[in-house]
């Protein structure tokens, strides 16, 4: 990986960390935050490889204790706790969305559809892990950890799509 690409990935890891702090806490420990929007911005700007590396950097920083996760938390306990599946899901979301953007025809719906599919993977990993760790029945976990987030995530996808469509040409020429 070139220095420029690694630097860009590190910047998007930092953006994910900042967006993780812009959070509304919930009683079930899965905060509402802007981290998924940072993941989508990374995918739309850096492409698959850069976005996946950005999220791996973000997770690695958090795993070693740097307080990059929501609520200024860090450490391995976060990755195996109720929100761990969502955190790991950022990598899956970046990978799936990036691959779909690269494979789908260049149409207006391509990017938002790819982001929705990536988000679905993040929801799946996160909700299953939340249910296992907390002992919550799966459908109750879906009602807690997916349904309340749908409108906000739709807005994040819309904003990320608009920003990426505007910025992509500028970044490619830089």
N, C-alpha and C positions, 0 to 999 in steps of 0.2 A: 504494500500500500504506500502510495506517495505521501510525503509530508503534508501536502495541501489537503489530501483526502482524510488523513488521520486527524488533522487539526479541525476540519469541518465536523467529523464525527464527534470529537471531543466537545466542540461547541454545542452540538445538538444533545449530547449527554448532559451538559450543563443546563441547557434549556429545559430538558425533561426534569432535572432536579428542581429548577426554579418553578416550573409549572406544577410540580408535585406539592409545593408549599402553598400554592394558591388553592386552598382546600376548605371545604365545609365539612366539619366532622359529623359523623353519624353515630347513633347508639350501637350499631353492629360493627363498628371498627373498619368499615370500608368507606373512606372519605370520598366525597365528590370533589374532584380536582381537574386540572387541565392537562395532566400528564399525557393522556391519550392524544390530545391535540398536538403536543410536541412530537409524539411518535409519528403521527400522520404528516406533520410538517417535515420531519426528517426524511420520510419515504419520498414525499413529493419533491423534495429539493436535492437529496443526496442519492436517491436510488436505493435499490435493495441492499447492496453490500454496505454502503455507508450508514444506512439507517439501522441495520442489524448490529453493526459494530458500535454505533452510538448507544444502543440499548444495552449491549453487553458491557460497555464501559460503565454505564449508569448502574447496572446491577452489581458489577465488580466493586465499584466504589462503595455502594451500600453494604455489600456483603462484608467488606473489611471494616465496617463501622463508621464510614463517613456519613453524616446525617443528611442524606439526599432524598430519602423516602418521605412521604407525607408526614407532617408533624415533626419534622427534623429528627426522624428516626433513622437508624442504620443498624447493621449487624445481621448475622445469619438467622437470628430468630425471626426477623421480619420476612425472610424468604421461606420459612417453614410455618409461618403463622397464618392467620385468617386472610391476609392480603397477599401472601406469597404467590399464589397462582396468578393473580392479576399482574404482579410485577414481572414474573416470568412470561406472562402473556404479552407483554410489550414486545419482546423479541419475536414471538410468534406472529403478532400483528404486523410488525415491520416486514417480516419475511413473506407472509402471505400477501399483504397489500402490494409490496414491491414486485413480487413475481407476477401478480395479476396485472399490474400497471404495465409491466414489460410485455406481457403476452396478449392482452386484450387489444382490439382495434382502437385506434386513436379517435375516440368519440367523447362527447361531452359527459356522458355517464360513466366513463371508464374509471376515473379517479374516485368518485364517491362510492361506486360499487366495490372497488378494491378496498377502500377504507372500511366499509361495512363488513366485508368478509374478514378482514383483519381484526376488527373489533369483535366479531362473533367468536373468533378463536380465543381472544383475550377473555371474553365473558365465559366461554366454556371452561378454559383452564382455571380461571379464578373462582368461578362458582362451584365447580367440583371440589377444588381444594378447600374453599371456605366451608362447604358442607361436611367434608371429612374432618377437618380440624376442629370445627365447632360442634359437630354432632347434629347439625341442623338437617332436617329432611330436605332432599334435593329441591323439590318444588317450592318449599318455603324459602330456601336460599335464593332461588330464581326471583321470587317476589321481593326479597330484601335487596338483592345485589345486582339485579338487572333492570327490573321494571322502573324503579325510581330514576334510573340513569339514562333512559332511552331518549328523552327529549333533549337533555343537555348534550348527550353524545351526538345526536343528530345536528345540533347547532355547531358543535366542535368540528364535525365532518364538513359541514357547509363552509365554515370559516377557513379551515385548512385547505379545502379544495380551491376556494377563491384565492387565497394567498399563494398557494403553490402554482396555480395557473399564471398568476402575475409575475412571480419571482423566478420561475423555472428558466425562462429565456435569459434573464439577467445573470443568473448564477452560471449557466452553461457557457456564457461568453467571458466570465471573469477569469 
